[in-house]
Amino acid sequence: DFDVRPGAAAGIPGAYEGGFMWLAINIALGLLTKTSPLDRTVGIMDCGGASTQLAYVPAGLAPGETFPPDARVDFQPALFSSTWLGLGVDQALYSLYGLLPPVPGAPLNRSDPCLPAG
């Protein structure tokens, strides 16, 4: 049983999602340590169902310039993190399906042979 009081949990903005994903990936790869330079880190791109996130360290940004300043992390990397709502994989497919002409007698739910079932 998982008990959560109303208001005790909330979603996070997509830019936070991208930023924290960048942190997790670079820590897991051993690229983000106290002595490693940030220009040796990798960027991330996450195509979710409804949105896409992008996060990377571009040249020329000052530390803390873009990563959400109120995020509770021990340092503020010069990180670009942004999100684009409506540009996720599912949303792209829905847009594509909306452009296809209806097929008489075919179900309205179309499947994509390039995607896993389910």
Disulfide bonds with the S-S distance in Angstrom:
none
